[in-house]
């Protein structure tokens, strides 16, 4: 790829974090990397740290980043390194991938706990994922243009949309025939898209999700856990055992019929034990 000098008015920091889990309020940072580009310096500065989060790393998070509790046991805490991180950032703009929803709010929470406020009101935030999604929209029109080399003029007419979806699917089968897929961990999966409905369904299926609204999922142990609210990541049966009113609250609120069927079955089984 052609190298490009980023035009800057002030410092810009690209950063990423790994954490004990995905809850920006309850989970903690255990690894952080920051790369600072400055207008008056030819080479970027880097700051990289492993951090003892003070709480256990979830099995789901470990499965993603491979950082174990033993690896960070003797590392400094965020309270010990937070000042260095805060000063390294200074008044720089911030950039990352999915950073607006995850990295920045988690970093803000960590800094707040030790008395530092990361004010983003005067910073420019560059979430590279948003550029990707805006420039490569995930609409049926965009898919039709990509896979069928045409424009969909009757979008949002049900019959036209259904026919276009057929064309897009056929276009995908042709485009990805004999094309390997490399997952996020770098593993190669030989030609997963083929003219085989079972193979495709298996490839795109999310085995961790139990319901179409993704309110419930399986954890690494195969237990059903909540994927929302104050008990996100907690085992459903254990929550119901300690707080049965939570079950009744779910049954009375606007959750899907599928969610209510699943939790009712779990609740009924729990009462038998």
C-alpha positions as CSV (number, residue, x, y, z in Angstrom):
1,X,0.0,0.0,0.0
2,X,1.3,3.5,-0.9
3,X,2.6,5.3,2.2
4,X,0.8,8.5,3.0
5,X,1.7,11.4,5.4
6,X,-1.3,12.3,7.6
7,X,-2.0,16.0,7.5
8,X,-2.2,17.3,11.1
9,X,-3.1,20.5,12.9
10,X,-2.6,18.9,16.3
11,X,-1.4,15.6,17.7
12,X,-3.4,12.5,16.7
13,X,-3.3,9.3,18.7
14,X,-4.4,6.0,17.3
15,X,-5.1,3.6,20.2
16,X,-6.6,0.2,21.0
17,X,-7.3,-1.6,24.2
18,X,-7.9,-5.2,25.3
19,X,-10.1,-5.7,28.4
20,X,-11.5,-8.1,30.8
21,X,-14.8,-8.0,29.0
22,X,-17.1,-5.8,27.0
23,X,-19.0,-3.9,29.7
24,X,-17.4,-0.4,29.6
25,X,-18.6,0.4,33.1
26,X,-17.7,-2.8,34.9
27,X,-14.8,-4.3,32.9
28,X,-11.2,-3.0,33.0
29,X,-8.4,-2.4,30.6
30,X,-5.6,-5.0,30.7
31,X,-3.6,-3.9,27.6
32,X,-3.3,-0.5,25.9
33,X,-1.3,0.6,22.9
34,X,-1.1,4.3,21.8
35,X,0.6,5.6,18.7
36,X,1.0,9.4,18.6
37,X,1.5,11.3,15.4
38,X,2.7,14.9,15.8
39,X,3.0,17.7,13.3
40,X,6.5,18.6,14.3
41,X,8.0,15.1,14.7
42,X,8.9,12.8,11.7
43,X,8.3,9.5,13.6
44,X,5.4,8.5,15.7
45,X,5.8,7.9,19.4
46,X,4.4,4.7,20.9
47,X,3.2,3.7,24.3
48,X,2.4,0.1,25.1
49,X,1.4,-1.4,28.4
50,X,0.1,-4.6,30.0
51,X,-2.0,-3.7,33.1
52,X,-3.2,-5.6,36.1
53,X,-7.0,-4.9,35.9
54,X,-7.7,-6.0,39.5
55,X,-10.5,-8.3,38.4
56,X,-10.6,-11.6,36.7
57,X,-10.5,-11.8,32.9
58,X,-13.7,-13.4,31.5
59,X,-13.4,-16.6,29.5
60,X,-15.0,-14.9,26.5
61,X,-12.4,-12.1,26.5
62,X,-9.5,-14.6,27.0
63,X,-10.8,-16.5,24.0
64,X,-10.5,-13.4,21.9
65,X,-7.1,-11.8,23.0
66,X,-5.4,-14.7,24.7
67,X,-4.1,-12.6,27.7
68,X,-4.4,-14.7,30.8
69,X,-4.7,-13.7,34.5
70,X,-1.2,-15.0,35.0
71,X,0.3,-12.8,32.3
72,X,-0.9,-9.6,34.0
73,X,-0.7,-10.7,37.7
74,X,2.6,-8.8,38.4
75,X,1.9,-5.8,36.0
76,X,1.1,-2.3,37.3
77,X,-2.5,-1.3,38.0
78,X,-4.2,1.4,36.0
79,X,-3.9,3.7,39.1
80,X,-0.2,3.3,38.8
81,X,0.1,4.1,35.0
82,X,-3.0,6.2,34.4
83,X,-1.1,9.5,34.9
84,X,1.5,8.5,32.3
85,X,-1.3,7.6,29.8
86,X,-3.2,10.8,30.5
87,X,-0.1,13.0,30.0
88,X,0.9,11.0,26.8
89,X,-2.5,11.8,25.4
90,X,-2.4,15.4,26.3
91,X,-4.8,17.4,24.1
92,X,-4.5,15.1,21.1
93,X,-7.3,14.0,18.9
94,X,-8.2,10.3,19.2
95,X,-8.6,7.6,16.6
96,X,-9.4,3.9,16.7
97,X,-11.6,1.1,15.3
98,X,-15.0,1.0,17.0
99,X,-13.4,3.4,19.4
100,X,-16.4,5.7,19.8
101,X,-18.5,2.9,21.3
102,X,-15.9,0.9,23.2
103,X,-12.2,2.1,23.5
104,X,-12.9,5.8,24.3
105,X,-15.7,5.3,26.9
106,X,-13.8,2.5,28.6
107,X,-10.6,4.7,28.8
108,X,-12.7,7.6,30.1
109,X,-14.1,5.4,32.9
110,X,-10.7,4.1,33.9
111,X,-9.2,7.7,34.0
112,X,-12.2,9.0,35.9
113,X,-11.7,6.3,38.6
114,X,-8.3,7.7,39.4
115,X,-9.2,11.4,39.2
116,X,-8.5,12.3,35.6
117,X,-11.2,13.6,33.2
118,X,-10.6,12.8,29.5
119,X,-12.6,15.7,28.0
120,X,-13.6,14.8,24.5
121,X,-15.7,17.9,23.8
122,X,-12.8,19.7,22.2
123,X,-11.1,16.6,20.6
124,X,-11.8,15.3,17.1
125,X,-12.7,11.6,17.2
126,X,-11.8,9.4,14.3
127,X,-13.5,6.1,14.4
128,X,-12.1,4.2,11.4
129,X,-15.0,1.7,11.5
130,X,-17.4,4.5,10.8
131,X,-15.5,5.5,7.7
132,X,-15.6,1.9,6.6
133,X,-19.4,1.6,7.2
134,X,-20.2,4.9,5.5
135,X,-18.0,4.3,2.5
136,X,-19.1,0.7,2.1
137,X,-22.7,0.8,3.2
138,X,-24.4,-2.4,4.2
139,X,-27.7,-1.8,2.4
140,X,-29.4,-3.9,-0.2
141,X,-28.8,-1.2,-2.8
142,X,-25.1,-1.2,-2.0
143,X,-25.0,-5.0,-2.1
144,X,-26.8,-5.0,-5.5
145,X,-24.3,-2.5,-6.9
146,X,-21.3,-4.6,-5.6
147,X,-22.5,-8.1,-6.6
148,X,-24.7,-7.4,-9.6
149,X,-23.0,-4.4,-11.1
150,X,-26.2,-2.5,-11.4
151,X,-28.5,0.0,-9.6
152,X,-31.6,-1.1,-7.7
153,X,-34.3,1.4,-8.7
154,X,-37.3,-0.1,-6.8
155,X,-35.7,-0.5,-3.4
156,X,-38.2,-0.9,-0.5
157,X,-40.8,-2.4,-2.7
158,X,-41.1,-5.9,-1.2
159,X,-41.2,-7.8,-4.4
160,X,-38.4,-5.9,-6.0
161,X,-36.3,-6.3,-2.8
162,X,-36.9,-10.0,-2.7
163,X,-35.9,-10.4,-6.4
164,X,-32.8,-8.2,-5.8
165,X,-31.9,-10.4,-2.8
166,X,-32.0,-13.5,-5.1
167,X,-29.7,-11.7,-7.5
168,X,-27.3,-10.6,-4.7
169,X,-27.1,-14.1,-3.4
170,X,-26.3,-15.6,-6.8
171,X,-23.7,-12.8,-7.2
172,X,-22.1,-13.8,-3.9
173,X,-22.0,-17.4,-4.9
174,X,-20.1,-16.5,-8.1
175,X,-17.8,-13.9,-6.5
176,X,-16.7,-16.1,-3.6
177,X,-16.5,-19.4,-5.4
178,X,-13.1,-21.0,-4.3
179,X,-12.3,-17.9,-2.2
180,X,-10.8,-18.7,1.2
181,X,-11.8,-16.8,4.3
182,X,-9.3,-15.6,6.8
183,X,-10.9,-14.9,10.2
184,X,-9.9,-12.3,12.7
185,X,-7.4,-14.5,14.3
186,X,-5.6,-15.2,11.0
187,X,-6.9,-18.7,10.5
188,X,-7.7,-19.8,6.9
189,X,-11.1,-21.4,6.2
190,X,-11.1,-23.0,2.7
191,X,-13.8,-21.6,0.4
192,X,-16.7,-21.4,2.9
193,X,-19.1,-19.8,0.4
194,X,-20.3,-22.5,-2.0
195,X,-23.5,-23.6,-3.7
196,X,-24.6,-25.5,-0.6
197,X,-27.3,-24.0,1.6
198,X,-26.2,-26.1,4.7
199,X,-22.6,-25.0,4.3
200,X,-23.5,-21.3,4.0
201,X,-25.9,-21.5,6.9
202,X,-23.2,-23.1,9.1
203,X,-20.7,-20.4,8.0
204,X,-22.8,-17.4,8.9
205,X,-24.5,-18.9,12.0
206,X,-23.7,-17.3,15.3
207,X,-23.7,-20.2,17.7
208,X,-23.4,-17.9,20.7
209,X,-26.8,-16.2,20.2
210,X,-29.9,-17.9,21.3
211,X,-32.5,-15.4,20.0
212,X,-32.8,-13.2,17.0
213,X,-32.9,-10.1,19.2
214,X,-29.6,-11.2,20.7
215,X,-30.7,-10.6,24.3
216,X,-29.5,-14.0,25.3
217,X,-26.3,-15.9,24.4
218,X,-24.1,-18.8,25.4
219,X,-20.9,-18.1,27.3
220,X,-17.7,-20.1,26.9
221,X,-19.0,-22.8,29.2
222,X,-22.2,-23.2,27.2
223,X,-24.3,-21.5,29.8
224,X,-27.1,-19.2,28.9
225,X,-26.2,-15.6,29.9
226,X,-27.9,-12.2,29.6
227,X,-26.6,-10.0,26.8
228,X,-28.1,-6.8,28.1
229,X,-28.7,-4.7,31.1
230,X,-27.3,-4.8,34.6
231,X,-26.8,-8.6,34.5
232,X,-25.0,-8.7,31.1
233,X,-22.7,-11.7,31.1
234,X,-24.4,-13.3,34.1
235,X,-25.8,-16.8,34.0
236,X,-29.6,-16.6,33.6
237,X,-30.4,-19.4,36.0
238,X,-28.1,-18.0,38.7
239,X,-29.7,-14.6,38.4
240,X,-33.2,-16.1,38.6
241,X,-32.2,-18.1,41.7
242,X,-31.0,-15.0,43.6
243,X,-33.5,-12.6,42.2
244,X,-36.7,-14.3,40.9
245,X,-38.4,-10.9,40.4
246,X,-36.0,-10.3,37.5
247,X,-37.7,-13.2,35.7
248,X,-41.1,-11.7,36.3
249,X,-39.9,-8.3,35.1
250,X,-38.7,-9.8,31.8
251,X,-42.0,-11.5,31.3
252,X,-43.9,-8.3,31.8
253,X,-41.7,-6.1,29.6
254,X,-41.4,-5.7,25.8
255,X,-39.1,-8.6,25.1
256,X,-39.6,-10.9,22.2
257,X,-41.8,-14.0,22.5
258,X,-38.7,-16.1,21.8
259,X,-36.8,-14.5,24.7
260,X,-39.8,-15.1,27.0
261,X,-40.1,-18.7,25.9
262,X,-36.4,-19.3,26.6
263,X,-36.3,-17.7,30.0
264,X,-39.6,-19.4,31.1
265,X,-38.0,-22.8,30.3
266,X,-34.9,-21.9,32.3
267,X,-37.0,-20.5,35.2
268,X,-39.2,-23.7,35.3
269,X,-36.1,-26.0,35.2
270,X,-34.5,-23.9,38.0
271,X,-37.5,-24.4,40.2
272,X,-37.2,-28.1,39.9
273,X,-33.7,-28.2,41.4
